Amino acid sequence: MKRLSILFLLAGAVGTAQVKKGKLIWEENFDGKALNESVWNYELGDGCPNVCGWGNNERQEYTKTNHRLENGHLIITAKKDGDTYTSTRVTTAGKKEFKYGYIEARAKLPTGQGIWPAFWMLGSNIKEVGWPMSGEIDILEYVGKEPHTVFTSLHTQDSHGETINSKKTKFPKIEEGFHTYGINWTASQIEFFVDGKSVYTFAPENKTVEVWPFNQPFYFIVNVAVGGNFGGPKVNDTIFPQEFIVDYIKVYSN
């Protein structure tokens, strides 16, 4: 999700390969009345002073109050409160981190100009080596300014500044109801899926650390941003509030 420059995106047809899931390793079904803080961390504020605008000139401030658990769903609500946009961003850093496997979330998207929901992962060594050396896996990104489109991307030191490891795929009804977004991640490649269909595969032959930081544990991030380099710059204030509804996150063996 983190972008410090303009994306270079490759468009193409949806693949026909169907995902194969192994044994279920972990799942989050968002049961109960509150997030389990032995699993989830809250990231709060506007990113300042270290990463103002969360590295992307985003407009929102993250709080602990822009989400709720209801009927087995995590519901993140992006709002405009006066002159301030608010939302929620949660991570599993240091608590639930995974290396390889088939990883999937089922979710319903918010919509409208300026909205930017995401389900993504960062390398567990980010505090030691920084971004993008840590690597980033964007399993789902959607921006309201470009409807009917799912973005799937990888960020590495090698592609820093021009995200060539990326794909955008058209889905005319992606805004309607729930859909699944996943990756099949092995030691040799990462393949992205939407509703069980392959949309993009990254399988470099030369796996230096700059090209392939994906041989370590990664943690999850779920959030809704507003505006920013990718989601904006224009925001339609009439769309708020908007809800990003996540049904589950599951991790399977390959």
C-alpha positions in Angstrom: 0.0 0.0 0.0 2.8 2.4 0.7 3.7 4.4 -2.3 6.3 7.2 -2.6 5.9 7.6 -6.3 3.5 7.0 -9.2 2.6 3.3 -9.8 3.4 1.6 -13.1 0.5 -0.8 -13.5 0.1 -3.7 -15.9 -3.4 -4.6 -17.1 -4.4 -8.0 -18.4 -6.9 -10.8 -18.5 -8.0 -12.9 -15.5 -6.4 -16.3 -15.4 -8.2 -19.6 -15.4 -6.2 -21.3 -12.7 -8.1 -22.3 -9.6 -6.5 -22.0 -6.2 -5.6 -25.1 -4.2 -5.8 -24.8 -0.4 -3.9 -27.0 2.0 -4.5 -27.4 5.8 -6.1 -24.5 7.6 -3.4 -23.1 9.9 -5.0 -20.0 11.3 -8.3 -18.1 11.0 -9.8 -14.8 12.2 -13.6 -14.8 12.1 -14.1 -11.6 14.0 -16.5 -13.2 16.5 -17.1 -11.5 19.8 -17.7 -7.9 20.7 -14.1 -6.5 20.3 -10.9 -7.2 18.5 -8.6 -9.7 20.3 -5.6 -7.5 21.3 -3.5 -10.6 21.7 -3.7 -10.7 17.9 -4.4 -7.2 16.8 -2.5 -3.9 17.2 -4.0 -0.4 16.6 -2.0 2.2 14.6 -3.3 5.6 15.5 -3.1 9.2 14.3 -1.8 10.6 11.0 1.6 9.0 11.0 3.5 12.0 12.3 6.2 12.8 13.2 7.9 9.7 11.7 5.7 9.0 8.6 3.3 11.9 8.2 0.4 11.1 6.0 1.5 7.4 6.4 4.0 7.9 3.6 1.4 8.7 0.9 0.0 12.1 1.8 -3.2 10.4 3.1 -5.7 12.6 4.8 -7.2 10.4 7.5 -6.4 10.0 11.1 -6.7 6.5 12.5 -8.6 5.9 15.8 -9.8 3.1 18.0 -13.4 4.1 17.5 -13.9 3.8 13.7 -14.6 0.1 13.7 -16.9 -2.4 15.3 -17.4 -6.2 15.3 -20.9 -7.2 14.3 -22.4 -10.5 13.2 -18.9 -12.0 12.7 -17.6 -9.1 10.6 -14.9 -6.5 11.2 -16.5 -3.2 10.0 -14.1 -0.3 9.5 -16.0 3.0 8.9 -14.3 5.9 7.2 -15.9 9.2 8.2 -15.6 12.9 7.8 -15.9 14.6 11.2 -15.9 18.4 10.6 -12.7 19.0 8.7 -11.1 15.7 9.7 -11.3 12.3 8.0 -11.2 9.4 10.4 -10.7 5.7 10.0 -9.1 2.6 11.5 -5.9 0.7 10.8 -5.1 -2.6 12.6 -2.1 -4.9 12.2 -0.9 -8.3 13.6 2.8 -7.2 13.8 4.7 -9.2 16.4 1.6 -11.3 17.2 0.5 -13.3 14.1 3.1 -13.5 11.3 3.3 -16.1 8.5 5.8 -17.4 6.0 4.3 -19.0 2.9 0.9 -20.5 2.5 -2.4 -19.7 0.9 -3.8 -16.6 2.5 -7.3 -15.3 1.9 -9.7 -12.6 3.1 -13.4 -12.3 2.3 -14.6 -8.7 2.2 -17.1 -6.1 0.9 -15.6 -2.9 -0.4 -16.4 0.7 0.4 -16.9 2.9 -2.7 -16.6 6.5 -3.9 -14.0 9.1 -5.0 -11.1 9.2 -2.5 -11.7 5.9 -0.7 -8.8 3.4 -0.4 -9.4 0.1 1.5 -6.6 -2.5 1.6 -5.7 -5.9 2.9 -1.9 -6.2 2.8 1.3 -7.5 4.5 4.7 -6.2 5.6 7.9 -8.0 6.3 8.5 -8.6 10.0 12.0 -7.1 9.8 10.7 -3.6 8.7 12.0 -2.0 11.9 15.5 -3.3 11.3 15.8 -2.8 7.5 13.1 -0.2 6.7 10.7 -0.1 3.8 10.8 -1.2 1.0 13.7 -3.6 1.9 11.3 -5.4 4.2 9.0 -6.2 1.3 5.3 -5.6 1.0 2.4 -7.7 -0.4 -0.7 -5.9 -1.4 -3.3 -8.7 -1.6 -6.2 -6.2 -2.1 -6.2 -2.6 -2.9 -9.2 -0.7 -4.3 -9.5 3.0 -5.1 -12.8 4.6 -5.6 -11.6 6.9 -8.4 -11.1 3.8 -10.6 -14.1 1.6 -10.0 -14.6 -2.0 -11.0 -10.8 -2.6 -10.6 -8.7 -4.6 -8.1 -5.0 -3.8 -7.6 -2.5 -6.4 -6.6 1.1 -5.4 -6.0 4.4 -6.3 -4.5 7.0 -3.7 -3.3 10.7 -4.5 -3.1 13.9 -2.6 -2.9 14.5 -3.5 -6.6 11.2 -2.0 -7.7 11.3 1.0 -5.3 10.2 4.2 -7.1 8.4 2.3 -9.9 6.2 -0.5 -8.8 6.6 -2.8 -11.8 5.6 -5.9 -9.8 1.9 -4.9 -10.1 -1.4 -5.7 -11.8 -4.8 -4.1 -12.0 -7.7 -6.3 -13.1 -11.2 -5.4 -14.1 -14.1 -6.9 -12.3 -17.4 -5.2 -13.3 -19.3 -6.3 -10.2 -16.5 -6.1 -7.6 -18.4 -3.5 -5.6 -21.4 -5.8 -5.3 -21.5 -8.0 -2.2 -18.6 -10.0 -0.8 -15.5 -11.3 -2.7 -12.4 -13.2 -1.8 -8.9 -11.9 -2.2 -5.9 -14.2 -1.7 -2.3 -15.2 -2.5 -0.6 -18.5 -2.8 2.9 -17.8 -1.5 5.7 -20.3 -1.8 9.5 -20.2 -1.7 9.5 -19.7 -5.5 6.5 -17.4 -6.3 3.5 -15.4 -5.2 0.3 -15.9 -7.1 -2.7 -13.5 -6.5 -6.3 -14.6 -6.7 -9.7 -12.9 -6.7 -12.7 -15.1 -6.1 -10.4 -18.1 -6.6 -9.2 -17.1 -10.0 -5.5 -16.3 -10.7 -4.9 -12.6 -11.7 -1.1 -12.2 -11.3 2.0 -14.2 -10.5 5.5 -12.9 -9.5 8.2 -15.6 -9.9 11.6 -14.0 -10.4 14.6 -16.3 -11.2 17.1 -14.1 -9.4 16.0 -14.0 -5.8 18.4 -11.5 -4.2 17.2 -9.8 -1.1 16.4 -6.7 -3.2 14.2 -8.7 -5.5 12.7 -11.3 -3.2 12.4 -10.3 0.4 9.5 -12.8 0.7 11.5 -15.6 2.5 10.6 -14.4 6.0 7.4 -14.0 8.1 5.0 -11.2 7.2 2.2 -9.6 9.2 -1.3 -8.4 8.2 -2.6 -4.9 7.9 -6.3 -4.0 7.4 -7.3 -0.4 6.9 -9.2 2.2 4.9 -7.3 5.3 3.8 -8.7 8.5 2.4 -7.1 10.4 -0.5 -3.3 10.3 -0.8 -1.0 9.7 -3.7 -2.9 6.6 -4.7 -6.4 7.1 -3.4 -6.7 10.8 -4.3 -6.0 13.6 -4.7 -9.7 14.5 -5.0 -12.1 13.3 -2.3 -15.9 13.4 -2.7 -17.1 14.3 0.8 -20.7 13.3 0.0 -19.8 9.6 0.1 -19.1 9.4 3.8 -19.5 7.4 5.9 -18.2 4.3 4.0 -17.8 0.8 5.4 -15.1 -1.8 4.6 -16.5 -5.1 5.9 -14.2 -8.0 6.4 -15.8 -11.4 7.0 -12.7 -13.5 7.7 -9.0 -13.9 7.2 -7.7 -17.5 6.8 -4.2 -19.0 6.3 -3.7 -22.4 4.8 -0.6 -24.5 4.1 0.4 -24.7 0.5 
